[in-house]
Amino acid sequence: MNWKEIGEQVLGFGLPLLGSVLGGPAGGAVGTMVASALGVGDEPEAVAKAILADPTGAAAKLEELETRHRHEIERLSLEAAITNTREVNRTWRSEIASSDPYVRRMRPTFGYVLALSRRVP
């Protein structure tokens, strides 16, 4: 069991913000908040057991958590998205700067192949 799987369970409660953050890079930090709200240990297994033991009660507690800490959870979500974007941009810059012509042209070539392979009605 990991925080991503817990996030999928939380998504099932209709809490998309909390569930998506749990499944991402900030999962551990938000997982601590979730565990605290449920009154269990700071491990995904303990949180999963608490959710399975009382799904309705867990859903209510997690909804309250999301409402009370919405700004903090949104901040963590935004930070994760920014970190991901920076990593993608770093990868693109290293491809463009590569001395290997194949590596440097792979992404544009793939784009051309996709564009030319599209069936036009």
NUBATOR-505018 format. One record per residue: chain; x, y, z of N, C-alpha, C, O in turn; residue in one letter; residue number from 1. Coordinates in pm, 1 decimal, decimal comma, padded with zeros to 6 digits. Layout:
BEGIN
cadena A	neast X	nnorth Y	nup Z	caeast X	canorth Y	caup Z	ceast X	cnorth Y	cup Z	oeast X	onorth Y	oup Z	residuo a	num NUM
...
This chain:
BEGIN
cadena A	neast 00084,9	nnorth -00117,5	nup 00000,0	caeast 00000,0	canorth 00000,0	caup 00000,0	ceast 00089,4	cnorth 00123,7	cup 00000,0	oeast 00189,7	onorth 00128,0	oup 00071,3	residuo m	num 1
cadena A	neast 00053,3	nnorth 00224,2	nup -00079,9	caeast 00128,5	canorth 00349,2	caup -00082,2	ceast 00031,2	cnorth 00467,8	cup -00086,2	oeast -00090,1	onorth 00448,7	oup -00095,0	residuo n	num 2
cadena A	neast 00085,0	nnorth 00590,3	nup -00079,6	caeast 00000,2	canorth 00708,8	caup -00074,1	ceast -00080,5	cnorth 00726,3	cup -00201,9	oeast -00191,3	onorth 00779,8	oup -00197,7	residuo w	num 3
cadena A	neast -00027,3	nnorth 00682,5	nup -00314,6	caeast -00102,1	canorth 00693,9	caup -00440,1	ceast -00229,9	cnorth 00609,9	cup -00433,8	oeast -00336,1	onorth 00654,6	oup -00477,2	residuo k	num 4
cadena A	neast -00219,4	nnorth 00489,2	nup -00380,0	caeast -00337,8	canorth 00402,9	caup -00366,7	ceast -00438,1	cnorth 00463,5	cup -00268,1	oeast -00559,1	onorth 00453,7	oup -00288,3	residuo e	num 5
cadena A	neast -00388,1	nnorth 00525,2	nup -00162,8	caeast -00476,5	canorth 00593,3	caup -00067,6	ceast -00545,1	cnorth 00709,5	cup -00139,4	oeast -00664,3	onorth 00733,3	oup -00120,1	residuo i	num 6
cadena A	neast -00470,2	nnorth 00780,8	nup -00221,5	caeast -00528,0	canorth 00891,6	caup -00298,2	ceast -00641,5	cnorth 00845,8	cup -00387,9	oeast -00741,1	onorth 00916,4	oup -00403,2	residuo g	num 7
cadena A	neast -00627,1	nnorth 00727,1	nup -00447,9	caeast -00734,3	canorth 00672,9	caup -00531,9	ceast -00858,9	cnorth 00642,9	cup -00449,1	oeast -00970,8	onorth 00665,1	oup -00495,3	residuo e	num 8
cadena A	neast -00840,4	nnorth 00593,0	nup -00327,8	caeast -00954,6	canorth 00568,6	caup -00239,3	ceast -01022,9	cnorth 00700,7	cup -00203,5	oeast -01145,7	onorth 00709,7	oup -00202,0	residuo q	num 9
cadena A	neast -00942,5	nnorth 00802,3	nup -00174,9	caeast -00995,9	canorth 00932,9	caup -00136,7	ceast -01070,1	cnorth 00996,6	cup -00254,8	oeast -01171,5	onorth 01063,6	oup -00235,6	residuo v	num 10
cadena A	neast -01019,7	nnorth 00975,8	nup -00376,1	caeast -01090,4	canorth 01025,5	caup -00495,0	ceast -01230,6	cnorth 00965,8	cup -00501,2	oeast -01325,3	onorth 01032,3	oup -00543,1	residuo l	num 11
cadena A	neast -01243,3	nnorth 00840,1	nup -00459,2	caeast -01372,6	canorth 00772,8	caup -00457,2	ceast -01470,9	cnorth 00836,4	cup -00359,9	oeast -01591,6	onorth 00815,3	oup -00371,9	residuo g	num 12
cadena A	neast -01421,3	nnorth 00913,6	nup -00264,1	caeast -01508,4	canorth 00984,1	caup -00169,2	ceast -01555,6	cnorth 01117,9	cup -00225,8	oeast -01629,9	onorth 01190,9	oup -00160,1	residuo f	num 13
cadena A	neast -01512,1	nnorth 01149,6	nup -00348,1	caeast -01550,8	canorth 01277,7	caup -00407,4	ceast -01465,7	cnorth 01392,8	cup -00358,1	oeast -01513,3	onorth 01506,0	oup -00349,0	residuo g	num 14
cadena A	neast -01339,5	nnorth 01365,1	nup -00326,0	caeast -01246,5	canorth 01467,6	caup -00279,7	ceast -01128,3	cnorth 01475,1	cup -00376,5	oeast -01019,4	onorth 01426,9	oup -00345,3	residuo l	num 15
cadena A	neast -01149,5	nnorth 01535,2	nup -00493,6	caeast -01046,2	canorth 01531,5	caup -00597,3	ceast -00917,0	cnorth 01603,4	cup -00560,6	oeast -00808,7	onorth 01557,0	oup -00596,5	residuo p	num 16
cadena A	neast -00926,0	nnorth 01714,0	nup -00491,1	caeast -00804,4	canorth 01787,7	caup -00455,6	ceast -00717,5	cnorth 01705,5	cup -00361,9	oeast -00598,1	onorth 01687,9	oup -00386,1	residuo l	num 17
cadena A	neast -00776,9	nnorth 01656,0	nup -00256,2	caeast -00702,2	canorth 01577,1	caup -00158,4	ceast -00649,4	cnorth 01448,1	cup -00220,5	oeast -00534,4	onorth 01410,9	oup -00197,2	residuo l	num 18
cadena A	neast -00731,6	nnorth 01380,2	nup -00298,5	caeast -00690,7	canorth 01255,0	caup -00361,4	ceast -00576,9	cnorth 01273,2	cup -00459,9	oeast -00484,6	onorth 01191,9	oup -00464,1	residuo g	num 19
cadena A	neast -00582,7	nnorth 01379,8	nup -00539,8	caeast -00477,6	canorth 01400,4	caup -00639,4	ceast -00345,3	cnorth 01438,7	cup -00575,1	oeast -00239,4	onorth 01397,8	oup -00622,7	residuo s	num 20
cadena A	neast -00349,6	nnorth 01516,0	nup -00468,5	caeast -00226,0	canorth 01554,8	caup -00399,7	ceast -00164,3	cnorth 01433,7	cup -00330,4	oeast -00042,2	onorth 01418,7	oup -00328,8	residuo v	num 21
cadena A	neast -00247,4	nnorth 01347,9	nup -00273,6	caeast -00195,9	canorth 01225,8	caup -00209,5	ceast -00123,5	cnorth 01137,4	cup -00310,4	oeast -00025,5	onorth 01071,3	oup -00276,1	residuo l	num 22
cadena A	neast -00170,9	nnorth 01135,8	nup -00433,5	caeast -00109,8	canorth 01051,8	caup -00535,8	ceast 00013,9	cnorth 01111,5	cup -00598,7	oeast 00078,7	onorth 01045,7	oup -00680,2	residuo g	num 23
cadena A	neast 00048,7	nnorth 01233,7	nup -00563,8	caeast 00162,9	canorth 01300,8	caup -00624,9	ceast 00283,0	cnorth 01309,2	cup -00533,7	oeast 00291,3	onorth 01239,7	oup -00432,5	residuo g	num 24
cadena A	neast 00376,8	nnorth 01396,4	nup -00571,2	caeast 00501,5	canorth 01409,5	caup -00495,1	ceast 00482,7	cnorth 01457,5	cup -00350,9	oeast 00565,8	onorth 01428,7	oup -00264,7	residuo p	num 25
cadena A	neast 00374,7	nnorth 01529,8	nup -00324,7	caeast 00349,9	canorth 01579,7	caup -00188,9	ceast 00269,8	cnorth 01480,1	cup -00106,6	oeast 00221,7	onorth 01514,0	oup 00001,6	residuo a	num 26
cadena A	neast 00254,8	nnorth 01358,0	nup -00155,9	caeast 00173,5	canorth 01257,2	caup -00089,6	ceast 00212,3	cnorth 01231,2	cup 00053,9	oeast 00125,0	onorth 01214,6	oup 00139,1	residuo g	num 27
cadena A	neast 00339,4	nnorth 01227,3	nup 00082,7	caeast 00384,3	canorth 01200,9	caup 00219,2	ceast 00343,1	cnorth 01309,8	cup 00316,1	oeast 00298,8	onorth 01280,9	oup 00427,2	residuo g	num 28
cadena A	neast 00357,6	nnorth 01435,7	nup 00274,4	caeast 00320,8	canorth 01547,7	caup 00361,4	ceast 00170,9	cnorth 01550,5	cup 00386,1	oeast 00126,2	onorth 01569,4	oup 00499,3	residuo a	num 29
cadena A	neast 00093,7	nnorth 01531,7	nup 00280,0	caeast -00051,9	canorth 01531,6	caup 00295,0	ceast -00096,9	cnorth 01403,9	cup 00365,6	oeast -00195,2	onorth 01404,7	oup 00439,8	residuo v	num 30
cadena A	neast -00024,9	nnorth 01294,7	nup 00342,5	caeast -00056,2	canorth 01169,0	caup 00410,7	ceast -00047,7	cnorth 01182,9	cup 00561,5	oeast -00126,2	onorth 01122,2	oup 00634,3	residuo g	num 31
cadena A	neast 00046,7	nnorth 01261,9	nup 00608,3	caeast 00058,1	canorth 01287,7	caup 00751,9	ceast -00065,3	cnorth 01360,3	cup 00803,3	oeast -00115,1	onorth 01330,8	oup 00912,0	residuo t	num 32
cadena A	neast -00114,8	nnorth 01456,4	nup 00723,4	caeast -00236,1	canorth 01529,0	caup 00761,8	ceast -00356,6	cnorth 01434,1	cup 00764,9	oeast -00439,4	onorth 01441,0	oup 00855,7	residuo m	num 33
cadena A	neast -00365,3	nnorth 01346,1	nup 00665,7	caeast -00476,4	canorth 01250,8	caup 00657,9	ceast -00471,8	cnorth 01155,1	cup 00776,5	oeast -00573,8	onorth 01129,0	oup 00840,2	residuo v	num 34
cadena A	neast -00353,3	nnorth 01103,4	nup 00805,2	caeast -00338,9	canorth 01010,4	caup 00918,1	ceast -00379,3	cnorth 01078,4	cup 01049,0	oeast -00446,9	onorth 01018,7	oup 01132,8	residuo a	num 35
cadena A	neast -00337,6	nnorth 01201,6	nup 01065,0	caeast -00372,8	canorth 01275,6	caup 01186,0	ceast -00524,3	cnorth 01296,7	cup 01196,0	oeast -00582,4	onorth 01282,9	oup 01303,7	residuo s	num 36
cadena A	neast -00587,4	nnorth 01329,9	nup 01083,7	caeast -00732,9	canorth 01351,2	caup 01083,3	ceast -00808,3	cnorth 01223,3	cup 01118,4	oeast -00914,1	onorth 01227,5	oup 01181,3	residuo a	num 37
cadena A	neast -00752,3	nnorth 01109,5	nup 01077,0	caeast -00817,2	canorth 00981,3	caup 01105,3	ceast -00774,9	cnorth 00923,3	cup 01240,3	oeast -00831,4	onorth 00823,9	oup 01286,0	residuo l	num 38
cadena A	neast -00676,6	nnorth 00984,9	nup 01303,3	caeast -00631,5	canorth 00938,7	caup 01434,3	ceast -00553,7	cnorth 00809,1	cup 01430,3	oeast -00563,6	onorth 00727,3	oup 01521,8	residuo g	num 39
cadena A	neast -00474,9	nnorth 00789,5	nup 01323,2	caeast -00395,6	canorth 00666,8	caup 01308,9	ceast -00249,4	cnorth 00703,0	cup 01283,8	oeast -00213,9	onorth 00820,3	oup 01271,8	residuo v	num 40
cadena A	neast -00166,2	nnorth 00600,3	nup 01276,3	caeast -00024,7	canorth 00619,5	caup 01249,3	ceast 00000,1	cnorth 00678,0	cup 01111,1	oeast -00088,4	onorth 00680,5	oup 01025,5	residuo g	num 41
cadena A	neast 00121,5	nnorth 00724,3	nup 01092,0	caeast 00159,8	canorth 00797,1	caup 00971,3	ceast 00204,7	cnorth 00704,3	cup 00857,9	oeast 00297,2	onorth 00738,7	oup 00784,2	residuo d	num 42
cadena A	neast 00142,2	nnorth 00588,8	nup 00842,5	caeast 00177,2	canorth 00494,7	caup 00736,2	ceast 00054,1	cnorth 00472,1	cup 00648,6	oeast -00058,4	onorth 00472,6	oup 00698,5	residuo e	num 43
cadena A	neast 00074,9	nnorth 00452,2	nup 00518,7	caeast -00038,8	canorth 00427,5	caup 00428,5	ceast -00124,5	cnorth 00308,5	cup 00471,7	oeast -00246,5	onorth 00311,3	oup 00455,9	residuo p	num 44
cadena A	neast -00061,6	nnorth 00204,1	nup 00526,0	caeast -00136,2	canorth 00085,3	caup 00568,1	ceast -00234,5	cnorth 00118,2	cup 00680,4	oeast -00348,2	onorth 00070,8	oup 00680,2	residuo e	num 45
cadena A	neast -00189,7	nnorth 00199,9	nup 00776,7	caeast -00276,3	canorth 00237,8	caup 00888,6	ceast -00393,6	cnorth 00322,0	cup 00839,4	oeast -00506,2	onorth 00306,1	oup 00886,6	residuo a	num 46
cadena A	neast -00366,9	nnorth 00411,1	nup 00745,0	caeast -00473,3	canorth 00494,9	caup 00688,9	ceast -00572,6	cnorth 00407,9	cup 00612,0	oeast -00693,7	onorth 00426,9	oup 00622,9	residuo v	num 47
cadena A	neast -00521,3	nnorth 00312,8	nup 00534,7	caeast -00609,4	canorth 00223,3	caup 00458,4	ceast -00699,4	cnorth 00142,6	cup 00551,5	oeast -00818,2	onorth 00126,0	oup 00524,1	residuo a	num 48
cadena A	neast -00643,3	nnorth 00092,7	nup 00660,8	caeast -00724,2	canorth 00017,0	caup 00757,6	ceast -00833,9	cnorth 00103,6	cup 00817,4	oeast -00947,4	onorth 00058,6	oup 00833,5	residuo k	num 49
cadena A	neast -00800,2	nnorth 00228,2	nup 00850,3	caeast -00899,6	canorth 00319,2	caup 00908,0	ceast -01011,1	cnorth 00349,1	cup 00808,0	oeast -01127,8	onorth 00358,5	oup 00846,1	residuo a	num 50
cadena A	neast -00976,2	nnorth 00364,0	nup 00682,2	caeast -01077,0	canorth 00390,7	caup 00579,1	ceast -01167,0	cnorth 00269,4	cup 00560,2	oeast -01288,7	onorth 00283,2	oup 00548,1	residuo i	num 51
cadena A	neast -01107,4	nnorth 00150,9	nup 00557,7	caeast -01187,0	canorth 00028,3	caup 00540,4	ceast -01275,4	cnorth 00000,2	cup 00661,6	oeast -01386,0	onorth -00051,9	oup 00647,3	residuo l	num 52
cadena A	neast -01227,2	nnorth 00034,2	nup 00779,7	caeast -01303,8	canorth 00007,6	caup 00901,6	ceast -01429,5	cnorth 00094,2	cup 00910,5	oeast -01533,7	onorth 00048,7	oup 00957,6	residuo a	num 53
cadena A	neast -01419,3	nnorth 00218,5	nup 00865,1	caeast -01534,2	canorth 00309,9	caup 00873,1	ceast -01531,0	cnorth 00406,4	cup 00755,0	oeast -01491,6	onorth 00521,9	oup 00771,4	residuo d	num 54
cadena A	neast -01571,9	nnorth 00361,2	nup 00635,6	caeast -01564,8	canorth 00447,2	caup 00517,0	ceast -01644,5	cnorth 00577,0	cup 00530,2	oeast -01598,7	onorth 00682,7	oup 00486,9	residuo p	num 55
cadena A	neast -01762,4	nnorth 00569,2	nup 00589,1	caeast -01846,6	canorth 00688,6	caup 00601,8	ceast -01782,9	cnorth 00789,8	cup 00696,0	oeast -01776,3	onorth 00908,7	oup 00665,1	residuo t	num 56
cadena A	neast -01736,7	nnorth 00742,9	nup 00809,5	caeast -01671,1	canorth 00831,8	caup 00905,8	ceast -01542,2	cnorth 00889,3	cup 00849,9	oeast -01512,1	onorth 01007,0	oup 00870,1	residuo g	num 57
cadena A	neast -01465,9	nnorth 00806,1	nup 00779,5	caeast -01340,6	canorth 00852,8	caup 00719,2	ceast -01369,1	cnorth 00958,7	cup 00614,0	oeast -01298,5	onorth 01059,4	oup 00606,4	residuo a	num 58
cadena A	neast -01471,2	nnorth 00937,1	nup 00533,3	caeast -01506,4	canorth 01034,7	caup 00429,9	ceast -01542,3	cnorth 01168,8	cup 00492,5	oeast -01501,5	onorth 01273,7	oup 00442,6	residuo a	num 59
cadena A	neast -01617,7	nnorth 01165,8	nup 00600,5	caeast -01656,8	canorth 01290,5	caup 00668,3	ceast -01534,6	cnorth 01362,6	cup 00725,3	oeast -01521,9	onorth 01484,3	oup 00712,1	residuo a	num 60
cadena A	neast -01445,2	nnorth 01287,3	nup 00788,4	caeast -01324,3	canorth 01348,1	caup 00846,1	ceast -01234,1	cnorth 01405,6	cup 00737,2	oeast -01176,7	onorth 01513,2	oup 00754,4	residuo k	num 61
cadena A	neast -01221,4	nnorth 01334,0	nup 00625,0	caeast -01135,5	canorth 01381,1	caup 00517,1	ceast -01196,6	cnorth 01501,2	cup 00445,1	oeast -01124,5	onorth 01590,3	oup 00400,1	residuo l	num 62
cadena A	neast -01328,2	nnorth 01503,5	nup 00434,6	caeast -01394,1	canorth 01620,6	caup 00375,7	ceast -01369,7	cnorth 01743,3	cup 00462,9	oeast -01343,4	onorth 01852,4	oup 00412,2	residuo e	num 63
cadena A	neast -01378,6	nnorth 01724,5	nup 00593,9	caeast -01351,2	canorth 01834,4	caup 00686,9	ceast -01205,0	cnorth 01879,2	cup 00675,0	oeast -01175,7	onorth 01998,7	oup 00675,5	residuo e	num 64
cadena A	neast -01114,7	nnorth 01782,8	nup 00664,5	caeast -00972,3	canorth 01814,4	caup 00647,4	ceast -00950,5	cnorth 01895,6	cup 00520,9	oeast -00880,8	onorth 01997,0	oup 00523,5	residuo l	num 65
cadena A	neast -01009,6	nnorth 01851,9	nup 00410,1	caeast -00991,7	canorth 01923,7	caup 00283,5	ceast -01048,0	cnorth 02065,5	cup 00292,9	oeast -00988,3	onorth 02159,8	oup 00241,1	residuo e	num 66
cadena A	neast -01161,5	nnorth 02080,2	nup 00358,3	caeast -01221,9	canorth 02212,7	caup 00373,0	ceast -01136,9	cnorth 02303,1	cup 00461,3	oeast -01112,6	onorth 02419,0	oup 00427,5	residuo t	num 67
cadena A	neast -01092,3	nnorth 02250,1	nup 00573,4	caeast -01016,3	canorth 02329,8	caup 00670,0	ceast -00877,7	cnorth 02367,2	cup 00618,0	oeast -00829,6	onorth 02477,5	oup 00644,3	residuo r	num 68
cadena A	neast -00813,4	nnorth 02277,3	nup 00545,1	caeast -00675,3	canorth 02300,4	caup 00500,0	ceast -00665,5	cnorth 02317,2	cup 00348,1	oeast -00562,2	onorth 02287,6	oup 00288,1	residuo h	num 69
cadena A	neast -00773,1	nnorth 02364,7	nup 00287,2	caeast -00778,0	canorth 02376,1	caup 00140,9	ceast -00660,4	cnorth 02456,6	cup 00085,0	oeast -00597,8	onorth 02415,4	oup -00012,7	residuo r	num 70
cadena A	neast -00630,6	nnorth 02570,7	nup 00146,6	caeast -00523,4	canorth 02656,4	caup 00094,1	ceast -00387,3	cnorth 02586,2	cup 00100,5	oeast -00308,0	onorth 02595,5	oup 00006,8	residuo h	num 71
cadena A	neast -00361,1	nnorth 02517,3	nup 00209,0	caeast -00233,7	canorth 02444,5	caup 00222,8	ceast -00225,0	cnorth 02332,0	cup 00120,1	oeast -00120,1	onorth 02311,8	oup 00058,9	residuo e	num 72
cadena A	neast -00333,8	nnorth 02259,4	nup 00101,1	caeast -00334,8	canorth 02148,8	caup 00004,7	ceast -00319,4	cnorth 02202,5	cup -00136,9	oeast -00247,3	onorth 02144,0	oup -00217,7	residuo i	num 73
cadena A	neast -00386,4	nnorth 02313,3	nup -00167,7	caeast -00371,4	canorth 02375,0	caup -00300,1	ceast -00227,6	cnorth 02422,7	cup -00321,6	oeast -00173,2	onorth 02409,8	oup -00431,2	residuo e	num 74
cadena A	neast -00166,6	nnorth 02477,8	nup -00216,7	caeast -00027,1	canorth 02523,1	caup -00227,5	ceast 00065,1	cnorth 02405,4	cup -00258,0	oeast 00152,6	onorth 02415,3	oup -00344,1	residuo r	num 75
cadena A	neast 00045,4	nnorth 02293,9	nup -00187,3	caeast 00127,0	canorth 02174,9	caup -00212,3	ceast 00105,4	cnorth 02121,7	cup -00354,4	oeast 00200,2	onorth 02078,1	oup -00419,8	residuo l	num 76
cadena A	neast -00018,1	nnorth 02125,4	nup -00400,8	caeast -00049,0	canorth 02081,1	caup -00536,0	ceast 00019,9	cnorth 02169,9	cup -00639,0	oeast 00076,3	onorth 02120,4	oup -00736,6	residuo s	num 77
cadena A	neast 00015,3	nnorth 02300,7	nup -00616,8	caeast 00079,6	canorth 02395,4	caup -00708,1	ceast 00231,2	cnorth 02377,4	cup -00707,7	oeast 00293,7	onorth 02379,5	oup -00813,7	residuo l	num 78
cadena A	neast 00290,2	nnorth 02359,9	nup -00591,1	caeast 00434,8	canorth 02337,6	caup -00583,0	ceast 00475,8	cnorth 02210,8	cup -00658,8	oeast 00578,1	onorth 02209,4	oup -00727,2	residuo e	num 79
cadena A	neast 00396,1	nnorth 02105,2	nup -00646,4	caeast 00425,5	canorth 01981,7	caup -00718,8	ceast 00416,7	cnorth 02003,2	cup -00869,0	oeast 00500,3	onorth 01952,5	oup -00943,8	residuo a	num 80
cadena A	neast 00316,7	nnorth 02077,8	nup -00913,9	caeast 00302,0	canorth 02105,1	caup -01057,5	ceast 00418,5	cnorth 02188,9	cup -01109,0	oeast 00468,6	onorth 02164,2	oup -01218,7	residuo a	num 81
cadena A	neast 00461,8	nnorth 02287,0	nup -01031,5	caeast 00575,4	canorth 02370,6	caup -01071,7	ceast 00702,9	cnorth 02287,5	cup -01079,5	oeast 00780,5	onorth 02300,9	oup -01174,0	residuo i	num 82
cadena A	neast 00724,3	nnorth 02201,9	nup -00980,5	caeast 00842,4	canorth 02114,3	caup -00980,8	ceast 00840,9	cnorth 02023,2	cup -01102,8	oeast 00943,9	onorth 02004,7	oup -01167,8	residuo t	num 83
cadena A	neast 00726,3	nnorth 01967,0	nup -01133,9	caeast 00713,5	canorth 01879,3	caup -01250,4	ceast 00742,1	cnorth 01956,2	cup -01379,2	oeast 00812,1	onorth 01905,3	oup -01466,8	residuo n	num 84
cadena A	neast 00689,4	nnorth 02077,0	nup -01392,0	caeast 00712,2	canorth 02158,3	caup -01511,5	ceast 00859,8	cnorth 02193,0	cup -01526,0	oeast 00914,4	onorth 02189,1	oup -01636,2	residuo t	num 85
cadena A	neast 00923,8	nnorth 02226,7	nup -01415,6	caeast 01067,6	canorth 02257,5	caup -01421,3	ceast 01148,3	cnorth 02136,0	cup -01467,9	oeast 01242,5	onorth 02150,0	oup -01545,9	residuo r	num 86
cadena A	neast 01111,7	nnorth 02018,2	nup -01420,6	caeast 01183,0	canorth 01896,6	caup -01459,8	ceast 01164,1	cnorth 01867,6	cup -01608,6	oeast 01259,2	onorth 01830,2	oup -01677,3	residuo e	num 87
cadena A	neast 01043,3	nnorth 01884,5	nup -01657,7	caeast 01017,1	canorth 01863,9	caup -01801,0	ceast 01098,0	cnorth 01963,6	cup -01882,2	oeast 01160,7	onorth 01926,4	oup -01981,4	residuo v	num 88
cadena A	neast 01097,2	nnorth 02089,5	nup -01841,5	caeast 01173,2	canorth 02191,3	caup -01914,9	ceast 01323,3	cnorth 02162,7	cup -01911,7	oeast 01392,6	onorth 02185,3	oup -02010,9	residuo n	num 89
cadena A	neast 01373,7	nnorth 02113,6	nup -01799,5	caeast 01515,4	canorth 02077,1	caup -01789,3	ceast 01548,0	cnorth 01964,5	cup -01887,7	oeast 01652,8	onorth 01965,9	oup -01952,3	residuo r	num 90
cadena A	neast 01457,6	nnorth 01867,3	nup -01898,4	caeast 01477,1	canorth 01756,8	caup -01992,5	ceast 01479,9	cnorth 01808,3	cup -02135,1	oeast 01566,5	onorth 01769,3	oup -02213,4	residuo t	num 91
cadena A	neast 01386,6	nnorth 01895,3	nup -02169,7	caeast 01383,3	canorth 01950,0	caup -02305,9	ceast 01510,3	cnorth 02028,8	cup -02336,2	oeast 01566,8	onorth 02016,0	oup -02444,7	residuo w	num 92
cadena A	neast 01555,3	nnorth 02110,4	nup -02240,8	caeast 01677,4	canorth 02187,9	caup -02264,0	ceast 01797,9	cnorth 02096,7	cup -02284,1	oeast 01883,8	onorth 02125,1	oup -02367,5	residuo r	num 93
cadena A	neast 01804,9	nnorth 01986,9	nup -02208,1	caeast 01919,2	canorth 01896,1	caup -02225,2	ceast 01910,9	cnorth 01824,7	cup -02360,0	oeast 02014,5	onorth 01797,9	oup -02420,9	residuo s	num 94
cadena A	neast 01790,9	nnorth 01793,3	nup -02408,1	caeast 01777,5	canorth 01732,5	caup -02541,2	ceast 01821,9	cnorth 01830,6	cup -02649,6	oeast 01894,3	onorth 01793,1	oup -02741,8	residuo e	num 95
cadena A	neast 01778,7	nnorth 01955,1	nup -02638,3	caeast 01813,1	canorth 02056,0	caup -02739,0	ceast 01963,3	cnorth 02082,2	cup -02741,4	oeast 02020,8	onorth 02105,5	oup -02847,8	residuo i	num 96
cadena A	neast 02026,2	nnorth 02078,6	nup -02625,6	caeast 02169,3	canorth 02107,5	caup -02616,4	ceast 02256,8	cnorth 01985,3	cup -02643,9	oeast 02379,3	onorth 01997,1	oup -02645,4	residuo a	num 97
cadena A	neast 02197,7	nnorth 01870,5	nup -02665,3	caeast 02275,2	canorth 01748,3	caup -02685,1	ceast 02361,3	cnorth 01755,3	cup -02811,2	oeast 02322,2	onorth 01813,1	oup -02912,6	residuo s	num 98
cadena A	neast 02479,2	nnorth 01694,7	nup -02801,6	caeast 02566,4	canorth 01689,7	caup -02919,6	ceast 02526,8	cnorth 01575,8	cup -03014,0	oeast 02574,0	onorth 01570,4	oup -03127,6	residuo s	num 99
cadena A	neast 02441,8	nnorth 01486,3	nup -02968,3	caeast 02394,4	canorth 01374,6	caup -03050,3	ceast 02276,7	cnorth 01422,8	cup -03136,1	oeast 02173,5	onorth 01462,1	oup -03081,7	residuo d	num 100
cadena A	neast 02290,5	nnorth 01420,4	nup -03268,3	caeast 02182,9	canorth 01470,4	caup -03354,7	ceast 02051,1	cnorth 01393,8	cup -03337,0	oeast 01943,2	onorth 01451,9	oup -03348,6	residuo p	num 101
cadena A	neast 02060,4	nnorth 01264,0	nup -03309,1	caeast 01937,2	canorth 01186,7	caup -03290,6	ceast 01861,3	cnorth 01235,8	cup -03168,4	oeast 01740,1	onorth 01256,7	oup -03174,1	residuo y	num 102
cadena A	neast 01933,0	nnorth 01254,2	nup -03057,5	caeast 01869,1	canorth 01300,2	caup -02934,4	ceast 01811,4	cnorth 01440,4	cup -02956,0	oeast 01700,1	onorth 01469,4	oup -02912,0	residuo v	num 103
cadena A	neast 01887,0	nnorth 01526,8	nup -03023,7	caeast 01844,6	canorth 01664,5	caup -03045,9	ceast 01720,6	cnorth 01673,4	cup -03134,9	oeast 01638,7	onorth 01763,3	oup -03115,9	residuo r	num 104
cadena A	neast 01704,6	nnorth 01582,0	nup -03231,8	caeast 01594,5	canorth 01589,2	caup -03327,5	ceast 01482,5	cnorth 01489,6	cup -03300,6	oeast 01383,3	onorth 01488,2	oup -03373,4	residuo r	num 105
cadena A	neast 01495,9	nnorth 01406,4	nup -03198,1	caeast 01396,4	canorth 01302,0	caup -03175,0	ceast 01256,1	cnorth 01358,6	cup -03152,7	oeast 01161,2	onorth 01313,8	oup -03216,9	residuo m	num 106
cadena A	neast 01241,5	nnorth 01454,9	nup -03064,1	caeast 01108,8	canorth 01508,5	caup -03031,6	ceast 01044,0	cnorth 01575,7	cup -03153,2	oeast 00927,5	onorth 01547,1	oup -03180,9	residuo r	num 107
cadena A	neast 01112,8	nnorth 01662,9	nup -03226,8	caeast 01048,8	canorth 01721,2	caup -03346,5	ceast 01015,3	cnorth 01615,1	cup -03451,7	oeast 00910,9	onorth 01622,4	oup -03516,4	residuo p	num 108
cadena A	neast 01103,5	nnorth 01517,6	nup -03468,3	caeast 01076,7	canorth 01412,3	caup -03566,8	ceast 00951,4	cnorth 01334,0	cup -03528,9	oeast 00869,6	onorth 01301,9	oup -03615,1	residuo t	num 109
cadena A	neast 00936,8	nnorth 01304,0	nup -03402,7	caeast 00818,6	canorth 01232,3	caup -03356,7	ceast 00692,7	cnorth 01316,0	cup -03384,6	oeast 00590,0	onorth 01261,6	oup -03425,2	residuo f	num 110
cadena A	neast 00700,7	nnorth 01445,0	nup -03363,4	caeast 00587,8	canorth 01533,6	caup -03393,1	ceast 00551,7	cnorth 01531,4	cup -03540,5	oeast 00433,9	onorth 01528,4	oup -03576,0	residuo g	num 111
cadena A	neast 00653,8	nnorth 01533,0	nup -03627,1	caeast 00627,1	canorth 01527,7	caup -03772,1	ceast 00561,3	cnorth 01395,2	cup -03809,4	oeast 00466,4	onorth 01392,2	oup -03887,7	residuo y	num 112
cadena A	neast 00612,0	nnorth 01286,0	nup -03753,0	caeast 00555,2	canorth 01153,9	caup -03783,3	ceast 00408,3	cnorth 01148,9	cup -03741,7	oeast 00324,0	onorth 01098,7	oup -03816,1	residuo v	num 113
cadena A	neast 00378,3	nnorth 01200,3	nup -03623,9	caeast 00238,6	canorth 01201,3	caup -03578,8	ceast 00152,0	cnorth 01287,3	cup -03670,7	oeast 00040,7	onorth 01248,3	oup -03705,9	residuo l	num 114
cadena A	neast 00202,4	nnorth 01402,7	nup -03709,0	caeast 00123,4	canorth 01492,0	caup -03794,5	ceast 00097,6	cnorth 01429,3	cup -03930,8	oeast -00012,6	onorth 01440,2	oup -03984,6	residuo a	num 115
cadena A	neast 00198,5	nnorth 01364,0	nup -03986,4	caeast 00183,8	canorth 01305,0	caup -04119,3	ceast 00103,7	cnorth 01175,0	cup -04118,8	oeast 00049,2	onorth 01135,2	oup -04221,8	residuo l	num 116
cadena A	neast 00096,5	nnorth 01109,5	nup -04004,2	caeast 00024,6	canorth 00983,2	caup -03999,2	ceast -00123,7	cnorth 01001,6	cup -03967,7	oeast -00199,5	onorth 00904,5	oup -03969,9	residuo s	num 117
cadena A	neast -00165,4	nnorth 01122,3	nup -03939,1	caeast -00305,6	canorth 01148,6	caup -03905,8	ceast -00391,3	cnorth 01136,4	cup -04031,3	oeast -00361,5	onorth 01192,5	oup -04136,8	residuo r	num 118
cadena A	neast -00498,9	nnorth 01060,3	nup -04014,6	caeast -00593,3	canorth 01042,4	caup -04126,2	ceast -00680,4	cnorth 01165,5	cup -04136,5	oeast -00741,6	onorth 01207,2	oup -04038,2	residuo r	num 119
cadena A	neast -00686,3	nnorth 01222,8	nup -04252,5	caeast -00771,1	canorth 01337,7	caup -04277,1	ceast -00893,7	cnorth 01288,5	cup -04351,2	oeast -00880,9	onorth 01221,8	oup -04453,9	residuo v	num 120
cadena A	neast -01013,5	nnorth 01320,2	nup -04300,9	caeast -01136,0	canorth 01271,1	caup -04367,8	ceast -01159,5	cnorth 01333,7	cup -04502,6	oeast -01258,0	onorth 01301,8	oup -04569,2	residuo p	num 121
